[in-house]
């Protein structure tokens, strides 16, 4: 199963016609003279729906009259966080519903059966950034839920989550919308639009690839876009990236150039012809579907753009067509990392794991956040692509530990995080704190569908990927056939029933240690390798991962390095995509002496040659030899 577009009259029309949408409500209000009547709540543009609705109607009417297909509501800051500054918190639903009805009345003056017009419910970022700890996930979700319920009550046509500066805020807004849709039984289209500053990133440092990875993982998003901050010239390369990689229709709404401060007021210098020229590039060359305008844009700009572009279907983009080879990825708050690496395997650093790393466990028990962050950064310097974070430890509550660690790691580590826990509350705590696209480690069928049925909805809600262990009710799968049977069951649950992307599943075919000498474990490594190879044939869209060091558990460190390295490279030959390893402990095969290499291969493939070493008393190099 892959992304399936929502069927809705607005989106159906969007596939047939480039639409023009106006959103500069706030900047237009600020430029009005005389100043509108704020009814004693100065500076709150959203309150004009009560105190001076005629001024809003006049602005909105001018854009519809210019030929716009949709216009924004005056609800950019109509949420609990912003309204708390004005003493309006209890009126969030009321004022959003009123704003939607006010806009719809203007819309209806222009809308016809042949040319339907639309109302956009604008949902801004608020004034607090959750990734910096200004506000909690739950507070934001509730705030956006209340706003969405009001807009739905007022009959808004489309939700527009815009000017996003913090991807965690965006995810919280989408979660609030999802709750409102579930409560009312209504599902209307959703636009999610990020703001890229002149620095080339979002305010907190997220690049466009990171933003796209996060938004593409959210099923609720029907249209992806960029708005505000800059003029169209500074947006060109970001729009190009979206056009080449996004499966959704594109919404592009620049400001009327970079604002200049003149006599204490923002002035925008872009001309109608320049606005039209860039929008034509976005539509003709890149394939944007919605030509929008943000701060400083005017009805004259839209008239010129509409005349230049015309009324026609959007350009067909390969990325937006069925069958597009979508690239699964994880993302930090800053950047995106493909799961399938071109020249290597995905290295998941294992050193920030309280079970497997004594150094990390000691830092965790001491509450040394700086030390733990240092370990994460060391792994990045050593070549890791993703950081595994595991705080579960006997006798401790993992929830506060995970909260402290993720709160530090999310802004101080540039690598995506893998949240490693067997406890759903610990996983949920981590996901609520993380603006990137995380990987959850792990899901399995040890308890049948009971626990996996709790975790999969969390993974979907937060747009994460997942490691799936081949464990079922009878234990850890040992044979190839058993491992594949479990994998197909999990695939059906995750993909067909919960709507996960196949590429967001990383199957761990698991292996037992080969170092103990038990007769019944001698073939386990081969079964694991064969299962990886067969899984890639039967489910080619999924990915595979291994916790490599388990194969050598019980050996001395030098021997572990050789066996881990050889087993890893054999697994890669069989189709392994990712591995949880300490990358500095992996030895290139050309640096392993032939005798040691062959000894490791004998053990992995259970080659019982008379001249082979004893497997029970494995002879591999000492620390000094390595």
N, C-alpha and C positions, 0 to 999 in steps of 0.2 A: 504494500500500500504506500502511495506517495501523497504529497499535498493535493487535495481536491478543492478547486475553487467553489466558493459559495454560489448557489443559484439565487439570484435576487434581481428584480427589475432594474435597479440602479446599475449593478455590475453587468447585467446583460447589455444595457445601453452603452456602458463604458467600453465594451468589447467592439461596439459598432461605430462609436463616435469619440473623437477627442473632445473632452469636456474642458470648459474654462470656469475656474472657480476663484472667487475673490475673498480674501481674508484680512484685509488691513483695517479691521473695525477699530481696534485700539489706537493705531497711529492716526487714523482719520479723525477720531474724536479729539485727540490731543492737539490737532491743528485747528480745531474750530474756534472761531471768534464771533460772537462772545462765547464764553465758556458755558457748556450746558448746565442745566439745573440738576445738581447732584442730590438734592433733597436733604442736605445737611451731612451727607456721607461723602465728603470730598475725596476725589481721586479714585473712587470705586466705580469704574465704567460699567460693571455688571449691574449696579443698582439703577442705572438709567432705564432699565425695563420697567421700573416703578416710577421713578421721578420725572423722566423725560423720554418716554418711548417714541415720541414723534421724531426726535433727532436721530434715533437709531433707524427708524423706518426710512427716513430720508436718505441716509447713507446706503442702506441695503438696496433701496429702490434704484439708486443711481447705478449700481453695478448690474442689477438685473436688466435695466434699461439699456446698458451698454452691450448686452448680449451674453452675459455670464449665465452658465447653466446652474451654478450653485453659489450661495453666499453664506458666510459664517454667521452664527449666532453671537450675541454679546455675552458669552459665558466662559471666556478664557480663564478667568480666575474664580469661577463660581464653585469652589470646593470648600470643605471645612477648614483646611489649613489656612487658606487666604482669608476666608470670611471671619475667622477668629480675630483678625486684626481690626475688623469693623463691627464686631458684635453681632454678626449675622449668621452665626453657625447654625442656629435652629431653622434658618430659612433656606437652606441649600436646595432642598427638593422644590420648594415653592418657586424660588427665583429662576431655577433652571427650566421648570415647566412653563413659567410665564415667558421667558425668553424664547423658548421654542415656539410657543403659540404666536408670539409677536412676529417672529421671523416668518412663520408659515403663512400668516395673513398677507405679508408682502409677497412671498413666493406665489401665492394663489392669484395675485393680480396679473402675473405674467405667464403662469403655467398653462399649457394646452395639451390636448391629447397628442398632437403632432410634435410638440416641443415641450416635453416635461421639464420643469425646473425643480431644484432640490434645495433642501435646507441642511446645512452642516452644523452639527453640535460641536463646537470647539472646546477642547479639554486641554488646558495648558499645564505646564510642569509644576505650578505652585512655586513656593518660595523656599522649600527645604529639600536638601539632597540626601536621600537615604544612605547612599554609599559612603557619605561622610559622617553618618550617625546623627544627622539633624532630626530625623523622624523615623519611626519604625515601619516595617512592612504592613503590619496589621492596621496601624493608623491610616496609612495611605490607602490601602484597599478599601477600608470603610468610607473614607472621604470620597474616593472616586465612585464607589458603588452608589452613594447617595446622589452624587451629581448625575450619574447615568440614569438612575431611576426617575429623577426629575425631567431629564431630557426625553426619556421614553414616554413619560406621562404627557408631555407637551406635544408629542407626535413628530419628533425630529426624524429626518430621513436617514442621515449618515452620522456616525460618530467619528470625530477627528481628534486623535491624541497627537498633539502637535508641539513643536518647539522643544522636543525632548532633549534634555541636557545630561541626564543620568539614566543609563539603561535599566537600573533597578527601579527607578521611578516609572519608567515606561511599562515594565513588567507588572508593577503593582496596579497601574491604571488599567491594564488589560485584564488583570484578575478581578478588579472591581467591576469592570464591564461584564465579564463572564458571570459574576454573581447576579448582576442586575438582569441579564438576559435569562438566566435560569429562574429567577424569581418571577419574572413577568411572562415568560414563555415567548418573548419577542427576541428575534435575532436580526439585527439590521447590519449593514456593512460597516466595517471599521477601517479607517486609515490610520497608520502609525507613521509619523514624520519626525525625523531627528534633525537637530541643528548642528551643522558643522561650522566651527568658528574659522577665523582667518588663519589660525594656527594649523588648520588641516585636520583637526580632530574635534570631537564634542568637548564640552566644557571640562569634563573630568579626564579627557585624554583618549577616549575611544575613537579608533579610526573607523572608516566607512565599512571595511571588511568585518570588523568586530560587530558593528551595529547590524549589518545585514545577517550575519550568522545568528545573532540573538533573535532578530525579528522573524527570520524565516522559520525558526523553531516554534513560533507561536501561532497555532492554528487560527486564532481569532482574528489575525491580521489579514485583511483582504487586499489592501493597497499599501505599498511602502513608498516613503518619500523623504524629501529634504525641504526644509523651509527656514526662513528667517536668517539672521546673523549677517549674511553677505548678499551682494548682488549676484546676478547670474554668471558673470565672468569667473568668479571664484568657485563656482559650483561645477564647472564643466567636467573636470576629471572625476569628481564624485558621482555625478550623474552617469558618466560613461561606465564606471564600475558597476553601478546598480543595473544599468541596461544590459550589461554582459553577464550578470550573475543572478539577478533576482527573478524568481518565478512569478512574482505578483505584478500587477499593473503598477505603473510609477506615477507618483504625484510630485511635481516639482514647483515650488513656490518661493522664488527669490524675493528679497527686498528690492526696492527701486535703487539699487546700488548701495555702496557702503555709506552709512549716515555720516554727515558732517555736522559738528556743533556750531551753530550760528546764533549769537545772542541768547545762548542758553537753551536753544531748541534744536532738535534733530532735523536736518534737511537732507533730502534725497535728490541726487542730481541725474539719475538715469532718465533718458528721454523715452517717449512712447516708441519711437523707431528702434532704439537699442533694446528695449524690453521685448519687442516683437521679434527682432532678429535672433536673440538668444532662445526664446521660446520655440521659434521655428527650427533651430538647430536641435533642441531637445526632442521635439516631436519628429522631425524628418530623419535625422541621423541616428538618434539614440532610441526612439520609440517610446517616449513618455506618453501616458494616456490622459493625464490631467495637467493642464497648463494653469498654474495658480499664481497668485500674487500675494505677497506678505507686506510688511511695513512699507509705507510710502507709495505703493502702487495705486493707480487712479483709474477711473472709468475710461479715460482717453487711452491709457496703455492697453486695456483689454480690447477696446474698439480696434486699435491698430493691429494687435496680435491676431484677433479673430479674422480681420481682413487679410492678413498675410498667410495665415495657416489654413483657413477655410473650415468647413464642416465636413469631416471625413473620418474614416476609420483609422485607428492607430496603426503604426507600422508593426509588422509581425517580428517579434524578437525571438530568436531560438531558445533563450532561457525560459521563456514563458510558454513554450509549447510542450505538449505531452511527449514523454520519452526523453526529455532533457536529462543528461547525466549529472544529477545533482551531487555536489561534493559535500559529504558529511564533515563536520568540523566541530571543535570545541572552541571556546573563547574565554579570555580573561576580561577584565574591565577595559583592557586596552587594545587587544589584538586578537585575531582569529588564527587557529592552528588546524590545518587539515588532518583528519584522522589517518588517511592514507598518504604517507610521505613519499615523495618522488624518488629519493635516493637513499632512504633509510627506513627504519621502522619507527613508529611513534614511541618515544622514550618517556615512560611514566616514572618519575623519580619516586623511590620507595623510602627515602630516609626521613620523612616526616610522618612516621607511622609508629604509634606508641607500642604496638605489639612487636614490630620487627626491628625497631631502632632503640637501643638503650639510651643513646645520646638524646634523642628527641623525647623519650619518656622522662628522663631526668629533668629536662628543660620544662616539660609540661607540668610535672609535679612541683617544680620550683616556681611556676608561674612566670617564667622568663620569656616574655613575648619577643623581645629583641633577639634573643638567642634562637628562637624557633624561626623567626623571619630570616635570620642569617643562614640557617640550614636550607630554607627554601631558595634563597638567592644562590647559595653554593651549588645547588642542583641545577639551577638555570645556567650557571657558568660552566658546569660540567657537561652540558648538552641535553638536559631534559627538555621535553616539549610540554609536559603536563606534570603537575605536582599532586601526588597522592597524599591526602590528609586524613589521618585516622587517629582519633583521640580516645576511643573506647579502651577502658582499662579497668580491671577487676576492682570493685569497691568504690568507683567514682561515677558520678552522674555525668554522662557524656554531653548533655545539652549545654550547660554553662561553659564547659571546656571548648566545645565546638563553636559556640558563640564568640568566645574570646579570640580563638585562633583565626577563624574566618574573617572576623572584623579587622584583624591586623593584616592577614594575607591578601585580602581582596584589593587593597590599594597599594600594598608594598611589594607584591610579586606581579611581574608582568606576564607570568605563565598561567594558563587555565588551571583550574583546580578539579581534582577528583575527590569526591566526598565518600569516604570509605567507612561504612558502618553497617551493622546488622539491625540497628534500632531505627524504626521509622521516625520517632520524634527527633532524633539526632540529625537524620537526613533532612527533615523538614526545616529544622532550625538553620542548617547551612544554606539551604536553597532560598530561604527568605532573606538572607543577607547578601546574596550574590547576584550582581548585575550581569555577569557574563553567562556563557552557556557551559554549565558544569557537566561532569560525568559522575553518575552515581554508581558506586561500587558497594553493594551489588544486589541483583535480584536472583531468585532461584525458586525451586519448587519443593524445598525441604518440608514445608508445611502445606503442601498442595497449593491451592490458590488463595489461601487466607492472607498471608503476609504480602505476597506479590500483588494481590488485589488492593492492598492499602498503599503500596509504594508506587505502583505504576501511575495512578492519578496524580500523585505529587510530582512525579517526573514530567508528566505531560503538562501540568499546570505551569510549571516553571521552565518549560522548554529545555530540558536536560537530555543528555544521552545516558546510557546505562550499560554497565558490565553485567552480563548474564552468565551465571555459573551453571554448569551441567550437573546439577544436583536435583534429585527428586525425592519422593517420599521414602524410598528405600535406601537412599544414601548417595554418596558421590559416585557418579557414573564411571565405570572402569573400562568397558569395552567400547570400541568405535560405534557399534550399533546402538548401544545404550546412550552414549553421549549424543548421538544424532537424534535419537528419539526424544530426549529431554529438550534439546535445542529447538526442534520443530514445535514442541508444545509451548515453549516460552515465546517463540516467534508468533505463533497463532494468537496467544494472549496479548502480547505487546503490540503487534502490528495490526492484526485483523480486528481485535476487540477494543483496544485502547488507542489505536490510531498513531502509533509511533512510526517514525521513518525507519525503514530497515537499516539504513546506514548508521543510525543512532544506537544500534545494538552492537555491542562488542562481546562476542561469546568467548568465554574462558573454558576451554575443554579440559582443563585441570590435569594434574599428574601427581602421583604419589612420589615420595623420595625413593631414589634408586640405591641409596647408600646403605640400607640396612641389611641387605643380603637375603631378605625373605623371598622364598621361591615364588610365591603368588604375586609379587610385585615386579618381577623381572621384565615383564612385557608392557608395563604401564606407559613408559615413554613412547614406545612404538604406537600404542593405541591412541595416545594423545596426538602424535604427529599425523597418523592416518585420519583421525577425526577432523583435524584442522583442514587437511586437504579435501576430504569429502564434503565437509560443511561448505567450503568455498565453491564447490561444484553445485551443491543442492540449493544453497541460498547465497548466490553471488553478490547480492547487494549488502549483506551484513559484513561486519568486521570481526576480527579475531584478536584475542589478547591472551597473554599468559603471565602469571606470577612466576617468573622463571626460577627464582631461587629455591622454590619448594623441591625441585628435582634433586638438589644436592644437600638437603637438610641432614645434619649429623656429621658431615665431613669437616676436616680442618679448613681454615680460610683459603689457603693456597689451592687446595684441591677443589674447593667450591668454585673458585674463579674459573678454573679450566673447564669443569663440567658444565657450569652455567653458560659459559661462552659457547661451547660446542653445541649444547642443546639449543641455545637461542638461534644460532645460525642454521641449524637443521630445521628448526621450526619455521624460520623465515623462508627457507627453500620449499616448505610445504604450504606456504601461504599466510603465515602469521603477519598481522598488520601492526600490532602494538605489544609492548612488554613492560611489565612493572619490574624495574631493575635499578640497581645502583650502577649508573653508567660507567663510573670510573673503575668498577670491578670487572667490566667486560673486556676480555683480551682479544685482540684481532687474531684470526686463525693463523695468519702468517707468522705470528710471534709465539705460537705454541709448538714445541718440538714434536716431531712426527710420532714418537713413542707415546707421548702423553695424549696427543690427538687421537691416535688409534685406540688407546685404552678407553678414552671417553666414549668413542663411537662403539666399541665393543659393549660397553655398559648400556648405552642408549638403545642399541639394536639387539641386545642379548645375543651377541655372536659368541657362541661357546666353542671357540677354537682351543685345541689342546695347548697351544703355546700362549694363549691369552693369560693375563694376570688373574689372580683370584678376585672375584667381585666382592666377596665378603671382606677381604682385607685389601681394599683398593689402594694401589700405590700410585700416588700422583705427587706433583712437586711440593717441596716445602715452601714456606714463606720466603726464605732467602732465594731459592731458585727462581721464583716468580719475580 
